[in-house]
Amino acid sequence: MHNPLISTSPITHFLSAQDVSALIKRMGLQRCLQGMAAAITRDFLRWEAFDKSARVASHCKNGVIELMPTADAQTFSFKYVNGHPQNTSRGLPTVMAFGVLADMATGRPLLISELTLTTAIRTAATSVIAAKALARPDSQVMALIGNGAQSEFQALAFHHLMGIEEVRLFDTDSQATAKLMRNLQSNPHAKNLRVKACLSTGEAVLGADIVTTITADKANARIITPDMVEPGVHINAVGGDCPGKTEIHPDVLRMASVFVEYEPQTRIEGDLQQMPADFAVTELWRVLAGKTTGRNHQRQITLFDSVGFALEDFSALSYLYETALAQQQVQHLDLIPYLDDPKDLYQLIRHSPLAVTAANVAAMPAANRYCTDLSPA
Ligand SMILES: NC(=O)c1ccc[n+]([C@@H]2O[C@H](COP(=O)([O-])OP(=O)(O)OC[C@H]3O[C@@H](n4cnc5c(N)ncnc54)[C@H](O)[C@@H]3O)[C@@H](O)[C@H]2O)c1
């Protein structure tokens, strides 16, 4: 099969926010979540094939901007993402992102894509991958603490991919909970999902099989405390993902078996930042690859300390790109100039450069085209 990721076309493709939202609407969120989860699992099982590093972060009082690179032998990716919990009061999302795929052999950018919506889907897919490996398989009820931008995707991923039948919601902002209730209750694909608003985290968590925390507050919050934790529960801790930003009381981590994406990054950013450097954790890929066990017994407390790792964005970008190319739904971006003599960059200011569009590339002399894939815009 033709692999779009190693095509030699000089064209850089572009997926805008509208393109990605249309793509997901066409295929349906459930299918997209399934495809994304399969792509992330596939890449976690190739863990050793990737260059890995903790992300680079620039902090300010209100938030953080992060760059998340990774690469295998063929393809490089990075994501730009921010986290500014006070943004919503200024009319901006807390989390905004875009990303790039590039060809390792030449360094040529293949794709620039929106990743704000995509991040919510890939994060929800990753949560379910972890929960399938760690939660009790008979789990039916999930508490969802934090009902902002990410929360619908978590609720629907757990319903569609894990069979969760009831979600219990709590947010310090009751309007966020009302928004989540509305969105879930009006979703024709989630008719069998029971949705209950709660008045406190304690009420939402009581008797839940899975607890997902996905709040945003740049503070050392302790939303889940030891008195709330029942035997056998799986905690999916997603919102503590930056130094000085936590959700889980350290004693809860002591009660649990703790699983992480990439240990060096989670030690800095996760709820794990509260624990000593020798506190034992297991990387999730080892469980997925069968190198170690996840849950050992019904009463074990498991905790996935999710911070978001570059590999998940590599998988998400690759999956989006393959899907969009197969549907011939990508735009061409005139990003890298076409040069009839690649040593003559000066030609670009000597005369108007040829825009790198499908039509122009087709018209180029074959010898200069270095091009095999001309997917229509
Ligand atoms: N781990 C990952 O891979 C990953 C990926 C994406 C986002 N995140 C994190 O997830 C969190 C949520 O992101 P979002 O885009 O939904 O943000 P958002 O601002 O849209 O929503 C966050 C919600 O948390 C609520 N909240 C804050 N403190 C709370 C508390 N103590 N108890 C209950 N609710 C509380 C807020 O009222 C808000 O409604 C952020 O912290 C973000 O950094 C993590």
The ligand as an SDF file (V2000), in Angstrom:
LIG
                    3D

 44 48  0  0  0  0  0  0  0  0999 V2000
   -2.9910   14.5280   30.1030 N   0  0  0  0  0  0  0  0  0  0  0  0
   -3.2620   14.9390   28.9030 C   0  0  0  0  0  0  0  0  0  0  0  0
   -2.8800   14.3210   27.9190 O   0  0  0  0  0  0  0  0  0  0  0  0
   -4.0760   16.1730   28.7210 C   0  0  0  0  0  0  0  0  0  0  0  0
   -4.5500   16.5190   27.4450 C   0  0  0  0  0  0  0  0  0  0  0  0
   -5.3800   17.6330   27.3210 C   0  0  0  0  0  0  0  0  0  0  0  0
   -5.7060   18.3980   28.4430 C   0  0  0  0  0  0  0  0  0  0  0  0
   -5.1860   18.0480   29.6550 N   0  0  0  0  0  0  0  0  0  0  0  0
   -5.5280   18.8080   30.8540 C   0  0  0  0  0  0  0  0  0  0  0  0
   -6.8950   18.5680   31.1380 O   0  0  0  0  0  0  0  0  0  0  0  0
   -7.4100   19.6370   31.8940 C   0  0  0  0  0  0  0  0  0  0  0  0
   -8.7680   20.0460   31.3730 C   0  0  0  0  0  0  0  0  0  0  0  0
   -8.6110   20.6460   30.1000 O   0  0  0  0  0  0  0  0  0  0  0  0
   -9.8640   21.3680   29.4230 P   0  0  0  0  0  0  0  0  0  0  0  0
   -9.4410   21.7150   28.0540 O   0  0  0  0  0  0  0  0  0  0  0  0
  -11.1100   20.5530   29.6130 O   0  0  0  0  0  0  0  0  0  0  0  0
   -9.9490   22.6760   30.3460 O   0  0  0  0  0  0  0  0  0  0  0  0
  -11.2240   23.6000   30.6360 P   0  0  0  0  0  0  0  0  0  0  0  0
  -10.6910   24.8410   31.2210 O   0  0  0  0  0  0  0  0  0  0  0  0
  -12.0910   23.6850   29.4460 O   0  0  0  0  0  0  0  0  0  0  0  0
  -12.0420   22.7800   31.7650 O   0  0  0  0  0  0  0  0  0  0  0  0
  -11.5240   22.5490   33.0240 C   0  0  0  0  0  0  0  0  0  0  0  0
  -12.6620   22.5140   34.0320 C   0  0  0  0  0  0  0  0  0  0  0  0
  -12.1240   22.1700   35.3240 O   0  0  0  0  0  0  0  0  0  0  0  0
  -12.9480   22.8250   36.2910 C   0  0  0  0  0  0  0  0  0  0  0  0
  -12.2780   22.8250   37.5860 N   0  0  0  0  0  0  0  0  0  0  0  0
  -11.1960   23.5460   37.9730 C   0  0  0  0  0  0  0  0  0  0  0  0
  -10.8920   23.2380   39.2680 N   0  0  0  0  0  0  0  0  0  0  0  0
  -11.7830   22.3060   39.6620 C   0  0  0  0  0  0  0  0  0  0  0  0
  -11.9650   21.5680   40.8680 C   0  0  0  0  0  0  0  0  0  0  0  0
  -11.1820   21.7660   41.9330 N   0  0  0  0  0  0  0  0  0  0  0  0
  -12.9710   20.6630   40.9410 N   0  0  0  0  0  0  0  0  0  0  0  0
  -13.7990   20.4610   39.8850 C   0  0  0  0  0  0  0  0  0  0  0  0
  -13.6640   21.1310   38.7160 N   0  0  0  0  0  0  0  0  0  0  0  0
  -12.6710   22.0290   38.6070 C   0  0  0  0  0  0  0  0  0  0  0  0
  -13.1630   24.2020   35.6720 C   0  0  0  0  0  0  0  0  0  0  0  0
  -14.2760   24.8600   36.2560 O   0  0  0  0  0  0  0  0  0  0  0  0
  -13.3720   23.8530   34.2020 C   0  0  0  0  0  0  0  0  0  0  0  0
  -14.7380   23.7240   33.8670 O   0  0  0  0  0  0  0  0  0  0  0  0
   -6.3470   20.7380   31.8130 C   0  0  0  0  0  0  0  0  0  0  0  0
   -5.6730   20.7860   33.0450 O   0  0  0  0  0  0  0  0  0  0  0  0
   -5.4270   20.3100   30.7110 C   0  0  0  0  0  0  0  0  0  0  0  0
   -4.1150   20.7740   30.8950 O   0  0  0  0  0  0  0  0  0  0  0  0
   -4.3990   16.9560   29.8140 C   0  0  0  0  0  0  0  0  0  0  0  0
  1  2  1  0
  2  3  2  0
  2  4  1  0
  4  5  1  0
  4 44  2  0
  5  6  2  0
  6  7  1  0
  7  8  2  0
  8  9  1  0
  8 44  1  0
  9 10  1  0
  9 42  1  0
 10 11  1  0
 11 12  1  0
 11 40  1  0
 12 13  1  0
 13 14  1  0
 14 15  2  0
 14 16  1  0
 14 17  1  0
 17 18  1  0
 18 19  2  0
 18 20  1  0
 18 21  1  0
 21 22  1  0
 22 23  1  0
 23 24  1  0
 23 38  1  0
 24 25  1  0
 25 26  1  0
 25 36  1  0
 26 27  1  0
 26 35  1  0
 27 28  2  0
 28 29  1  0
 29 30  1  0
 29 35  2  0
 30 31  1  0
 30 32  2  0
 32 33  1  0
 33 34  2  0
 34 35  1  0
 36 37  1  0
 36 38  1  0
 38 39  1  0
 40 41  1  0
 40 42  1  0
 42 43  1  0
M  CHG  2   8   1  16  -1
M  END
$$$$
